[in-house]
Structure formats: structure tokens, C-alpha cells
Amino acid sequence: MPRRSPIVSSEVAMNTHRSVAQPSLRHDSLVRLAVGRCSLGLALVAWTERGVCAVLLGDDRAELTRDLEARLPEASLVAVEASADDPLSRVIALIECPGVAQPIAIDAAGTAFQRSVWAALREIPAGSTASYTDIARRLGRPSAVRAVAGACAANPLAVLVPCHRAVRSDGTLAGYRWGVERKRALLSREAS
């Protein structure tokens, strides 16, 4: 089990992944997407000219695409072939080698509270975890534990916003939108 850690300053976190969450993804944006295989199954990565707007994990390409379409119903989605330097390749590299930081710009929409939770998640060092309660306290909202869990569930950026590092207060693994086994695998890989 990874070591539990209090959330650290954003200065430390930015050494892990340099990017800035931006709240204003337009639903009519041109969104490119590519799907590739990784050790966790399939990864769908979608991006705008400003940065990555979705990282979805699963086992079925069509299901991943439907999930993206539901998230961005008015976007113009364009499937592209993966290349060595596109966001898909960088995300897969992060999945396979979590200790190797690569700058990946983010363009994800969310409420102010969701964005604050996502920023707090990015401050949890790789190989560590924090409880939903720890995160709520860090945000100055100690009674917002369920809302923190809800923001984790709404996270469209698997791995880039590491909601897999959020655990129950007793340290056990709670739900993960892409499957608890993937969460366990990510935490195990980060701990080694």
C-alpha cells in the first residue's frame, strides 16, 4: 500500500506534472482524440489547442468514444492517428513510468470547487495517498468530504489529475471511475 502523505504545496506538485487547469473548455471547440493501448487497457486522450481536456481509461474503444461524446456533446470531435509526440504518447508514458515528469497542458472544464479539488489532487506526490477527509481539510472545507469524492468522480483527466491517490480515511481503496483494479495498479506502480 502506498504511504499516506499530507497534501504538500503546489510548488512541489508542479515538479511532477507542469500544467495549468483552465476552466473554460468551450463545448463547440475542435477536439482531437486518439486511442492507444497501455498496461491499463485502452487510453483515450482528447485535446484542444489549449491542452488535454479528457483522459479516459477502459477496455472498449467505442465505449470510450461514447463517454467522450457524452461529456462534450457540442464539440467537433476529430479522431487522429497517434504520433510519437502527441498528448496520447505523453499520457501513456506517464502511465507506464509515473516518475518521469512530462509537461502536459490541461484544458478541462469544471466548477470552481471541482477545480480546487483537482488542484489539491495534483499536489499529492506520486507514491503517496491522501484521504477525502484530508483533501477537504486542506481546502478549508472539512465538512465537504462527500463533495470532494464527487469532484474526484467528475474528474475527466485520469492520471493527469490523479484522483487514484484519494483513498478512504482508513486507507482502503474506494471507487474509481475507471475501476478499482486500475487504481490499485497505478498506486502500486507509483510506489515502486
Secondary structure per residue as TSV (DSSP state, phi and psi in degrees):
chain	resnum	aa	ss	phi	psi
A	1	M	-	360.0	135.3
A	2	P	-	-62.6	156.6
A	3	R	E	-73.0	144.1
A	4	R	E	-80.7	140.6
A	5	S	-	-142.0	141.8
A	6	P	-	-68.1	156.7
A	7	I	-	-70.1	134.4
A	8	V	-	-101.7	177.8
A	9	S	-	-65.5	156.3
A	10	S	H	-67.1	-21.0
A	11	E	H	-62.6	-42.8
A	12	V	H	-66.6	-43.4
A	13	A	H	-61.6	-37.6
A	14	M	T	-68.3	-15.6
A	15	N	T	-72.0	-18.9
A	16	T	T	-81.9	-50.3
A	17	H	-	-144.6	114.7
A	18	R	-	-87.8	111.4
A	19	S	-	-170.1	164.5
A	20	V	-	-125.7	126.1
A	21	A	-	-73.7	130.9
A	22	Q	-	-118.7	134.9
A	23	P	S	-84.5	-0.5
A	24	S	-	-117.3	40.0
A	25	L	-	-57.9	122.9
A	26	R	-	-83.1	136.8
A	27	H	T	-69.4	-15.9
A	28	D	T	-100.7	17.2
A	29	S	S	-69.9	155.4
A	30	L	E	-78.6	122.7
A	31	V	E	-123.2	119.9
A	32	R	E	-90.0	149.0
A	33	L	E	-143.5	149.4
A	34	A	E	-143.1	149.0
A	35	V	E	-122.1	135.2
A	36	G	E	-143.1	162.0
A	37	R	E	-90.8	140.9
A	38	C	E	-141.3	-179.2
A	39	S	T	-66.1	-14.1
A	40	L	T	-96.7	3.5
A	41	G	E	117.0	-126.5
A	42	L	E	-106.0	146.2
A	43	A	E	-122.5	126.2
A	44	L	E	-104.1	125.3
A	45	V	E	-119.7	128.8
A	46	A	E	-120.5	142.8
A	47	W	E	-148.1	152.7
A	48	T	-	-107.4	-176.1
A	49	E	S	-66.4	-18.5
A	50	R	S	-92.3	-20.3
A	51	G	S	154.0	-176.3
A	52	V	E	-72.1	130.8
A	53	C	E	-111.3	-11.7
A	54	A	E	-158.6	138.7
A	55	V	E	-131.8	111.5
A	56	L	E	-117.7	138.6
A	57	L	E	-114.1	144.7
A	58	G	E	-179.5	-164.3
A	59	D	S	-121.2	-8.6
A	60	D	-	-127.9	116.9
A	61	R	H	-57.6	-44.5
A	62	A	H	-64.7	-40.0
A	63	E	H	-65.2	-41.2
A	64	L	H	-62.2	-42.5
A	65	T	H	-64.7	-41.4
A	66	R	H	-62.3	-40.0
A	67	D	H	-60.2	-45.4
A	68	L	H	-63.6	-43.9
A	69	E	H	-59.7	-38.5
A	70	A	H	-68.1	-34.6
A	71	R	H	-72.9	-33.9
A	72	L	S	-128.6	66.4
A	73	P	T	-63.8	-25.4
A	74	E	T	-102.7	0.2
A	75	A	S	-74.5	152.0
A	76	S	E	-90.9	103.3
A	77	L	E	-89.6	129.9
A	78	V	E	-128.3	114.8
A	79	A	E	-76.1	134.4
A	80	V	-	-127.4	158.1
A	81	E	-	-75.6	140.4
A	82	A	-	-67.7	145.6
A	83	S	-	-130.2	169.7
A	84	A	T	-64.9	-23.9
A	85	D	T	-119.2	16.7
A	86	D	S	-85.1	169.8
A	87	P	H	-57.7	-35.1
A	88	L	H	-58.8	-47.2
A	89	S	H	-61.7	-39.9
A	90	R	H	-68.5	-38.9
A	91	V	H	-66.4	-44.2
A	92	I	H	-62.6	-39.5
A	93	A	H	-60.9	-38.9
A	94	L	H	-66.2	-39.9
A	95	I	H	-62.7	-45.4
A	96	E	H	-77.2	-33.1
A	97	C	-	-133.5	76.4
A	98	P	T	-63.0	-18.2
A	99	G	T	-80.9	-9.8
A	100	V	S	-98.5	102.7
A	101	A	-	-75.9	137.4
A	102	Q	-	-133.0	135.7
A	103	P	-	-69.0	126.8
A	104	I	-	-135.2	112.9
A	105	A	-	-70.6	146.0
A	106	I	B	-119.2	139.9
A	107	D	-	-134.3	70.5
A	108	A	-	-111.6	137.1
A	109	A	-	-90.7	146.0
A	110	G	-	-175.7	167.8
A	111	T	-	-69.8	166.4
A	112	A	H	-58.8	-41.5
A	113	F	H	-65.4	-45.4
A	114	Q	H	-58.5	-45.8
A	115	R	H	-61.8	-35.9
A	116	S	H	-68.2	-38.7
A	117	V	H	-64.8	-45.3
A	118	W	H	-61.7	-38.6
A	119	A	H	-64.2	-41.4
A	120	A	H	-63.5	-39.2
A	121	L	H	-61.7	-38.5
A	122	R	H	-68.8	-15.2
A	123	E	T	-87.7	-7.6
A	124	I	S	-80.2	119.3
A	125	P	-	-62.9	147.2
A	126	A	T	-56.5	137.9
A	127	G	T	90.3	-3.7
A	128	S	E	-119.3	165.6
A	129	T	E	-133.5	164.9
A	130	A	E	-141.6	147.0
A	131	S	E	-80.4	160.3
A	132	Y	H	-57.7	-36.5
A	133	T	H	-64.4	-44.3
A	134	D	H	-57.4	-44.3
A	135	I	H	-65.6	-44.2
A	136	A	H	-60.0	-43.0
A	137	R	H	-63.2	-43.9
A	138	R	H	-58.5	-33.3
A	139	L	T	-83.1	-0.5
A	140	G	T	75.0	19.9
A	141	R	-	-129.1	65.0
A	142	P	T	-59.8	-22.2
A	143	S	T	-91.6	3.6
A	144	A	-	-97.2	31.6
A	145	V	H	-59.8	-46.1
A	146	R	H	-65.8	-36.1
A	147	A	H	-66.7	-36.2
A	148	V	H	-62.3	-45.9
A	149	A	H	-60.9	-38.7
A	150	G	H	-64.7	-38.9
A	151	A	H	-66.3	-36.8
A	152	C	H	-62.4	-43.5
A	153	A	H	-65.3	-28.9
A	154	A	H	-85.7	-6.4
A	155	N	-	-60.1	119.8
A	156	P	-	-90.3	3.7
A	157	L	B	-122.5	68.5
A	158	A	T	-48.8	138.1
A	159	V	T	75.9	-48.5
A	160	L	T	-67.6	-39.9
A	161	V	S	-109.5	98.6
A	162	P	-	-76.5	69.7
A	163	C	G	-66.6	-13.7
A	164	H	G	-66.1	-14.8
A	165	R	G	-85.7	-4.5
A	166	A	E	-89.3	129.7
A	167	V	E	-131.5	171.1
A	168	R	-	-68.7	164.5
A	169	S	T	-59.2	-29.4
A	170	D	T	-86.7	5.0
A	171	G	S	88.5	-5.3
A	172	T	-	-77.3	157.9
A	173	L	-	-80.7	129.7
A	174	A	-	-100.5	-175.9
A	175	G	-	-53.3	152.7
A	176	Y	-	-144.1	125.1
A	177	R	T	-55.7	-23.6
A	178	W	T	-104.8	14.7
A	179	G	-	103.0	134.8
A	180	V	H	-63.3	-32.2
A	181	E	H	-63.6	-38.7
A	182	R	H	-65.8	-40.9
A	183	K	H	-58.9	-48.2
A	184	R	H	-60.0	-43.8
A	185	A	H	-63.4	-42.8
A	186	L	H	-62.9	-46.4
A	187	L	H	-64.0	-40.3
A	188	S	H	-63.1	-44.5
A	189	R	H	-63.9	-41.8
A	190	E	H	-68.0	-31.1
A	191	A	H	-75.7	-20.4
A	192	S	-	-89.8	360.0
